[in-house]
Amino acid sequence: MTRFILTFLAFSIFTIACNAQKTTHPKTGKVFLDNDTTKNCYTIIFPSKLPIKGYLFLLPGFGETAERVMEQTSLPTQLAESGILTIIPTLQDGVFSFGIDDSSQQSFKSIITDVREKNKLTDQPFYLGGYSIGGSCVLKYAEDSDKKPNAVFAIDPPVDFEQMYNSSNRNIRLSVNKQPNQESIFLVKKIKEVMNGTPENSIVNYHKISPYSFSDTSQTAIKKLLKIPLRIYTEPDVHWWMKERGMDYSGMNATFHSAMINELNLLGNENATLITTQNKGYRKPDNSRHPHSWSIVDNDELIKWLLEQK
């Protein structure tokens, strides 16, 4: 289970050439694909030094703007300072895009195409990363895209939406004598909409659309990731979830992260890794404790790993 919860001055699009002049600090701009400034757009962070070493799309969590991402983590800036052009998309349904649905995936594809064409990135290393539902989005895209990324990472993403549907219903059922969790109510409704039904009457869609499905014995989705270096980060602090959210292992993303990575390892992907952390999850600006946070990632170590995947 995941915890869900633009206004930069627009810069001109820069064409990045290998012989471009060096700059001293990452430059940031916002690009719009149409006249609506709340969706179908992206924030782009240019490397401090050129030529670039690759480009990375970094997908926010549900409800997150690019500005919120850059408040929570220095990862976009550090990526740019390491030579990686970094793009933070806002998809078709704005900050409330669900990531794995068709409209989100098509919107993401359009943004990727726009960035590639305007910045002449055809031959550069290509990376994907995302937090929460943004992590779900990049996993889904990596599975279904023709041009596979050099590497993918996801920070505590929901991966099995059959499990999420069932655990959300359980959360509602267990809220005896209390107001039902509004997040769980939203998730039940939204997942039924995206999957066109429940697991009982539409399991084929759950297997087809989810990045991973524990109940899919054919392992159809994850077999598309067998040759892709992959990391999933998670902080499985079950005591925090029980105390603060009334949840247990059955509703935690980490349970299904381990299942997904284990199956990929058994299928032969030795570069699929589960990274678990302890007491690293805190949210800014008040530094509040939350294991479902950007801060669980060691940014320097992640960037080193990305640059090794060519």
Secondary structure in CASP SS format (residue, H / E / C, confidence):
PFRMAT SS
TARGET T0000
AUTHOR 0000-0000-0000
METHOD secondary structure of the structure
MODEL  1
M C 1.00
T C 1.00
R C 1.00
F C 1.00
I C 1.00
L C 1.00
T C 1.00
F C 1.00
L C 1.00
A C 1.00
F C 1.00
S C 1.00
I C 1.00
F C 1.00
T C 1.00
I C 1.00
A C 1.00
C C 1.00
N C 1.00
A C 1.00
Q C 1.00
K C 1.00
T C 1.00
T C 1.00
H C 1.00
P C 1.00
K C 1.00
T E 1.00
G E 1.00
K E 1.00
V E 1.00
F E 1.00
L C 1.00
D C 1.00
N C 1.00
D C 1.00
T C 1.00
T C 1.00
K C 1.00
N C 1.00
C E 1.00
Y E 1.00
T E 1.00
I E 1.00
I E 1.00
F C 1.00
P C 1.00
S C 1.00
K C 1.00
L C 1.00
P C 1.00
I C 1.00
K C 1.00
G E 1.00
Y E 1.00
L E 1.00
F E 1.00
L E 1.00
L E 1.00
P C 1.00
G C 1.00
F C 1.00
G C 1.00
E C 1.00
T C 1.00
A H 1.00
E H 1.00
R H 1.00
V H 1.00
M H 1.00
E H 1.00
Q H 1.00
T C 1.00
S C 1.00
L H 1.00
P H 1.00
T H 1.00
Q H 1.00
L H 1.00
A H 1.00
E H 1.00
S C 1.00
G C 1.00
I E 1.00
L E 1.00
T E 1.00
I E 1.00
I E 1.00
P E 1.00
T E 1.00
L E 1.00
Q C 1.00
D C 1.00
G E 1.00
V C 1.00
F C 1.00
S C 1.00
F C 1.00
G C 1.00
I C 1.00
D C 1.00
D H 1.00
S H 1.00
S H 1.00
Q H 1.00
Q H 1.00
S H 1.00
F H 1.00
K H 1.00
S H 1.00
I H 1.00
I H 1.00
T H 1.00
D H 1.00
V H 1.00
R H 1.00
E H 1.00
K H 1.00
N H 1.00
K C 1.00
L C 1.00
T C 1.00
D C 1.00
Q C 1.00
P C 1.00
F E 1.00
Y E 1.00
L E 1.00
G E 1.00
G E 1.00
Y E 1.00
S C 1.00
I H 1.00
G H 1.00
G H 1.00
S H 1.00
C H 1.00
V H 1.00
L H 1.00
K H 1.00
Y H 1.00
A H 1.00
E H 1.00
D H 1.00
S C 1.00
D C 1.00
K C 1.00
K C 1.00
P C 1.00
N C 1.00
A E 1.00
V E 1.00
F E 1.00
A E 1.00
I E 1.00
D C 1.00
P C 1.00
P C 1.00
V C 1.00
D C 1.00
F H 1.00
E H 1.00
Q H 1.00
M H 1.00
Y H 1.00
N H 1.00
S H 1.00
S H 1.00
N H 1.00
R H 1.00
N H 1.00
I H 1.00
R H 1.00
L H 1.00
S C 1.00
V C 1.00
N C 1.00
K C 1.00
Q C 1.00
P C 1.00
N C 1.00
Q H 1.00
E H 1.00
S H 1.00
I H 1.00
F H 1.00
L H 1.00
V H 1.00
K H 1.00
K H 1.00
I H 1.00
K H 1.00
E H 1.00
V H 1.00
M H 1.00
N C 1.00
G C 1.00
T C 1.00
P H 1.00
E H 1.00
N H 1.00
S H 1.00
I H 1.00
V H 1.00
N H 1.00
Y H 1.00
H H 1.00
K H 1.00
I H 1.00
S C 1.00
P C 1.00
Y C 1.00
S C 1.00
F C 1.00
S C 1.00
D C 1.00
T C 1.00
S C 1.00
Q C 1.00
T C 1.00
A C 1.00
I H 1.00
K H 1.00
K H 1.00
L H 1.00
L C 1.00
K C 1.00
I C 1.00
P C 1.00
L E 1.00
R E 1.00
I E 1.00
Y E 1.00
T E 1.00
E C 1.00
P C 1.00
D C 1.00
V H 1.00
H H 1.00
W H 1.00
W H 1.00
M H 1.00
K H 1.00
E H 1.00
R H 1.00
G C 1.00
M C 1.00
D C 1.00
Y H 1.00
S H 1.00
G H 1.00
M C 1.00
N H 1.00
A H 1.00
T H 1.00
F H 1.00
H H 1.00
S H 1.00
A H 1.00
M H 1.00
I H 1.00
N H 1.00
E H 1.00
L H 1.00
N H 1.00
L H 1.00
L H 1.00
G C 1.00
N C 1.00
E C 1.00
N C 1.00
A E 1.00
T E 1.00
L E 1.00
I E 1.00
T E 1.00
T C 1.00
Q C 1.00
N C 1.00
K C 1.00
G C 1.00
Y E 1.00
R E 1.00
K C 1.00
P C 1.00
D C 1.00
N C 1.00
S E 1.00
R E 1.00
H C 1.00
P C 1.00
H C 1.00
S C 1.00
W H 1.00
S H 1.00
I H 1.00
V C 1.00
D C 1.00
N H 1.00
D H 1.00
E H 1.00
L H 1.00
I H 1.00
K H 1.00
W H 1.00
L H 1.00
L H 1.00
E H 1.00
Q C 1.00
K C 1.00
END
